[in-house]
Amino acid sequence: MVWIILFIPLGIWLGLAIASRMNIFTLGGVAITVLIFILVETRQYQKDRARSLIPLWIMCLMLLSLGTGLIFR
């Protein structure tokens, strides 16, 4: 859980500084890639409940930071 707390400021910075400068096609490509990884990780978690949820949370935070960058574009 500590990694998620450490990733939140990084996600905010990525959303404001980096993602806000990307064009809409690049943001869409990154968002689709992250969504595919979220789907794969969710299926893997459903098969094996002993897996950690941290990668799934980090990918969701990545989508949130991309959305933040899209808002502040």
N, CA, C and O atoms as a DFTB+ gen file, in Angstrom:
292 C
 N C O
     1  1       0.810      -1.188       0.000
     2  2       0.000       0.000       0.000
     3  2       0.862       1.264       0.000
     4  3       0.406       2.326      -0.421
     5  1       2.086       1.152       0.463
     6  2       2.974       2.308       0.505
     7  2       3.275       2.808      -0.906
     8  3       3.421       4.010      -1.123
     9  1       3.367       1.882      -1.864
    10  2       3.660       2.276      -3.239
    11  2       2.558       3.150      -3.817
    12  3       2.831       4.059      -4.601
    13  1       1.331       2.882      -3.441
    14  2       0.222       3.696      -3.937
    15  2       0.320       5.109      -3.374
    16  3       0.092       6.084      -4.089
    17  1       0.656       5.216      -2.104
    18  2       0.798       6.537      -1.485
    19  2       1.951       7.306      -2.126
    20  3       1.863       8.520      -2.308
    21  1       3.025       6.609      -2.467
    22  2       4.142       7.258      -3.140
    23  2       3.801       7.616      -4.584
    24  3       4.356       8.571      -5.128
    25  1       2.909       6.874      -5.202
    26  2       2.584       7.107      -6.608
    27  2       1.604       8.261      -6.797
    28  3       1.559       8.845      -7.880
    29  1       0.823       8.607      -5.785
    30  2      -0.186       9.665      -5.926
    31  2       0.450      11.011      -6.308
    32  3      -0.023      11.630      -7.261
    33  1       1.501      11.503      -5.616
    34  2       2.105      12.771      -6.067
    35  2       2.722      12.664      -7.458
    36  3       2.670      13.614      -8.239
    37  1       3.301      11.517      -7.766
    38  2       3.862      11.321      -9.096
    39  2       2.766      11.345     -10.159
    40  3       2.949      11.920     -11.232
    41  1       1.635      10.725      -9.861
    42  2       0.514      10.734     -10.799
    43  2      -0.033      12.132     -11.021
    44  3      -0.380      12.494     -12.145
    45  1      -0.111      12.917      -9.960
    46  2      -0.577      14.304     -10.100
    47  2       0.405      15.100     -10.954
    48  3       0.000      15.856     -11.836
    49  1       1.694      14.924     -10.686
    50  2       2.697      15.631     -11.478
    51  2       2.653      15.194     -12.936
    52  3       2.730      16.034     -13.832
    53  1       2.532      13.889     -13.187
    54  2       2.449      13.406     -14.565
    55  2       1.229      13.975     -15.276
    56  3       1.297      14.337     -16.451
    57  1       0.118      14.052     -14.560
    58  2      -1.096      14.583     -15.168
    59  2      -0.980      16.053     -15.514
    60  3      -1.447      16.487     -16.567
    61  1      -0.360      16.821     -14.632
    62  2      -0.278      18.265     -14.856
    63  2       0.873      18.665     -15.772
    64  3       0.710      19.551     -16.610
    65  1       2.021      18.036     -15.628
    66  2       3.203      18.474     -16.365
    67  2       3.394      17.746     -17.692
    68  3       3.754      18.372     -18.689
    69  1       3.161      16.455     -17.722
    70  2       3.479      15.683     -18.917
    71  2       2.241      15.414     -19.769
    72  3       2.231      15.716     -20.963
    73  1       1.206      14.852     -19.169
    74  2       0.033      14.441     -19.947
    75  2      -0.722      15.629     -20.522
    76  3      -1.378      15.496     -21.555
    77  1      -0.646      16.779     -19.881
    78  2      -1.360      17.942     -20.411
    79  2      -0.724      18.467     -21.694
    80  3      -1.363      19.215     -22.434
    81  1       0.513      18.092     -21.968
    82  2       1.197      18.518     -23.196
    83  2       1.012      17.532     -24.346
    84  3       1.320      17.865     -25.490
    85  1       0.521      16.339     -24.072
    86  2       0.341      15.325     -25.114
    87  2      -0.856      15.669     -25.991
    88  3      -1.813      16.299     -25.542
    89  1      -0.783      15.243     -27.257
    90  2      -1.957      15.448     -28.103
    91  2      -2.997      14.373     -27.801
    92  3      -2.713      13.404     -27.097
    93  1      -4.177      14.547     -28.327
    94  2      -5.306      13.684     -27.967
    95  2      -5.090      12.237     -28.419
    96  3      -5.547      11.309     -27.751
    97  1      -4.398      12.034     -29.545
    98  2      -4.164      10.676     -30.033
    99  2      -3.179       9.923     -29.139
   100  3      -3.349       8.729     -28.894
   101  1      -2.162      10.612     -28.660
   102  2      -1.207       9.988     -27.749
   103  2      -1.871       9.636     -26.425
   104  3      -1.652       8.552     -25.884
   105  1      -2.681      10.552     -25.906
   106  2      -3.409      10.267     -24.666
   107  2      -4.343       9.075     -24.845
   108  3      -4.448       8.223     -23.962
   109  1      -5.018       9.017     -25.985
   110  2      -5.909       7.888     -26.257
   111  2      -5.159       6.573     -26.361
   112  3      -5.619       5.549     -25.855
   113  1      -4.004       6.598     -27.018
   114  2      -3.197       5.382     -27.139
   115  2      -2.695       4.875     -25.804
   116  3      -2.734       3.676     -25.529
   117  1      -2.224       5.790     -24.978
   118  2      -1.752       5.395     -23.646
   119  2      -2.917       4.886     -22.805
   120  3      -2.778       3.896     -22.087
   121  1      -4.064       5.559     -22.891
   122  2      -5.233       5.139     -22.109
   123  2      -5.720       3.757     -22.538
   124  3      -6.079       2.940     -21.690
   125  1      -5.736       3.486     -23.841
   126  2      -6.154       2.157     -24.318
   127  2      -5.179       1.090     -23.847
   128  3      -5.592       0.002     -23.444
   129  1      -3.882       1.395     -23.897
   130  2      -2.879       0.434     -23.426
   131  2      -3.060       0.129     -21.943
   132  3      -3.002      -1.032     -21.536
   133  1      -3.278       1.158     -21.139
   134  2      -3.470       0.950     -19.701
   135  2      -4.758       0.172     -19.447
   136  3      -4.791      -0.687     -18.567
   137  1      -5.818       0.457     -20.203
   138  2      -7.071      -0.293     -20.045
   139  2      -6.889      -1.772     -20.366
   140  3      -7.441      -2.630     -19.677
   141  1      -6.121      -2.073     -21.404
   142  2      -5.862      -3.478     -21.744
   143  2      -5.100      -4.157     -20.614
   144  3      -5.421      -5.286     -20.241
   145  1      -4.093      -3.480     -20.066
   146  2      -3.349      -4.060     -18.947
   147  2      -4.238      -4.238     -17.720
   148  3      -4.079      -5.210     -16.980
   149  1      -5.171      -3.313     -17.493
   150  2      -6.103      -3.462     -16.374
   151  2      -6.977      -4.689     -16.576
   152  3      -7.207      -5.446     -15.633
   153  1      -7.468      -4.896     -17.796
   154  2      -8.295      -6.079     -18.072
   155  2      -7.514      -7.374     -17.871
   156  3      -8.028      -8.329     -17.290
   157  1      -6.272      -7.405     -18.353
   158  2      -5.442      -8.604     -18.187
   159  2      -5.160      -8.857     -16.708
   160  3      -5.253      -9.993     -16.242
   161  1      -4.818      -7.810     -15.977
   162  2      -4.512      -7.968     -14.551
   163  2      -5.753      -8.393     -13.769
   164  3      -5.652      -9.183     -12.830
   165  1      -6.919      -7.875     -14.148
   166  2      -8.157      -8.273     -13.474
   167  2      -8.451      -9.746     -13.704
   168  3      -8.865     -10.449     -12.782
   169  1      -8.243     -10.217     -14.925
   170  2      -8.454     -11.651     -15.203
   171  2      -7.472     -12.521     -14.436
   172  3      -7.836     -13.580     -13.925
   173  1      -6.220     -12.067     -14.358
   174  2      -5.232     -12.830     -13.600
   175  2      -5.589     -12.862     -12.116
   176  3      -5.393     -13.876     -11.447
   177  1      -6.111     -11.752     -11.608
   178  2      -6.502     -11.712     -10.201
   179  2      -7.700     -12.616      -9.942
   180  3      -7.780     -13.240      -8.884
   181  1      -8.627     -12.698     -10.883
   182  2      -9.786     -13.572     -10.705
   183  2      -9.373     -15.037     -10.682
   184  3      -9.988     -15.842      -9.982
   185  1      -8.337     -15.394     -11.439
   186  2      -7.854     -16.775     -11.442
   187  2      -7.091     -17.107     -10.161
   188  3      -7.194     -18.216      -9.636
   189  1      -6.333     -16.146      -9.671
   190  2      -5.493     -16.377      -8.495
   191  2      -5.702     -15.233      -7.507
   192  3      -5.124     -14.158      -7.663
   193  1      -6.520     -15.466      -6.502
   194  2      -6.858     -14.426      -5.524
   195  2      -5.694     -14.070      -4.600
   196  3      -5.780     -13.096      -3.853
   197  1      -4.622     -14.836      -4.640
   198  2      -3.469     -14.539      -3.790
   199  2      -2.578     -13.450      -4.394
   200  3      -1.657     -12.967      -3.736
   201  1      -2.848     -13.064      -5.635
   202  2      -2.058     -12.013      -6.285
   203  2      -2.278     -10.671      -5.595
   204  3      -3.318     -10.425      -4.985
   205  1      -1.296      -9.834      -5.708
   206  2      -1.382      -8.500      -5.112
   207  2      -2.238      -7.585      -5.995
   208  3      -2.228      -7.700      -7.221
   209  1      -2.965      -6.689      -5.361
   210  2      -3.787      -5.723      -6.088
   211  2      -3.042      -4.420      -6.377
   212  3      -3.598      -3.521      -7.007
   213  1      -1.816      -4.311      -5.932
   214  2      -1.062      -3.068      -6.103
   215  2      -0.891      -2.691      -7.576
   216  3      -1.097      -1.524      -7.907
   217  1      -0.523      -3.614      -8.488
   218  2      -0.424      -3.204      -9.897
   219  2      -1.743      -2.689     -10.463
   220  3      -1.752      -1.772     -11.284
   221  1      -2.839      -3.266     -10.033
   222  2      -4.148      -2.819     -10.506
   223  2      -4.449      -1.404     -10.017
   224  3      -4.964      -0.579     -10.771
   225  1      -4.130      -1.128      -8.763
   226  2      -4.340       0.214      -8.227
   227  2      -3.451       1.236      -8.931
   228  3      -3.892       2.348      -9.219
   229  1      -2.221       0.869      -9.205
   230  2      -1.303       1.792      -9.876
   231  2      -1.784       2.091     -11.291
   232  3      -1.694       3.232     -11.745
   233  1      -2.292       1.084     -11.991
   234  2      -2.817       1.333     -13.338
   235  2      -4.051       2.228     -13.298
   236  3      -4.239       3.061     -14.184
   237  1      -4.881       2.067     -12.292
   238  2      -6.046       2.954     -12.145
   239  2      -5.603       4.382     -11.852
   240  3      -6.203       5.336     -12.347
   241  1      -4.552       4.531     -11.047
   242  2      -4.025       5.866     -10.788
   243  2      -3.405       6.471     -12.042
   244  3      -3.455       7.687     -12.231
   245  1      -2.820       5.635     -12.903
   246  2      -2.298       6.135     -14.171
   247  2      -3.422       6.677     -15.041
   248  3      -3.276       7.732     -15.658
   249  1      -4.546       5.963     -15.096
   250  2      -5.689       6.462     -15.859
   251  2      -6.208       7.765     -15.275
   252  3      -6.592       8.672     -16.013
   253  1      -6.219       7.856     -13.967
   254  2      -6.667       9.084     -13.315
   255  2      -5.733      10.248     -13.637
   256  3      -6.194      11.368     -13.857
   257  1      -4.434       9.994     -13.667
   258  2      -3.497      11.066     -14.003
   259  2      -3.637      11.479     -15.463
   260  3      -3.479      12.656     -15.789
   261  1      -3.933      10.519     -16.353
   262  2      -4.180      10.883     -17.749
   263  2      -5.448      11.715     -17.877
   264  3      -5.499      12.664     -18.660
   265  1      -6.462      11.362     -17.114
   266  2      -7.694      12.150     -17.118
   267  2      -7.463      13.551     -16.588
   268  3      -8.036      14.515     -17.096
   269  1      -6.622      13.667     -15.563
   270  2      -6.278      14.982     -15.027
   271  2      -5.558      15.817     -16.079
   272  3      -5.824      17.010     -16.228
   273  1      -4.646      15.181     -16.805
   274  2      -3.947      15.892     -17.876
   275  2      -4.883      16.321     -18.985
   276  3      -4.687      17.373     -19.593
   277  1      -5.893      15.523     -19.253
   278  2      -6.866      15.876     -20.285
   279  2      -7.728      17.050     -19.840
   280  3      -8.090      17.902     -20.651
   281  1      -8.055      17.095     -18.562
   282  2      -8.860      18.207     -18.040
   283  2      -8.073      19.516     -18.089
   284  3      -8.622      20.554     -18.459
   285  1      -6.795      19.474     -17.720
   286  2      -5.982      20.687     -17.661
   287  2      -5.262      20.977     -18.965
   288  3      -4.272      21.709     -18.975
   289  1      -5.729      20.430     -20.033
   290  2      -5.142      20.632     -21.340
   291  2      -5.373      22.004     -21.857
   292  3      -4.933      22.330     -22.960
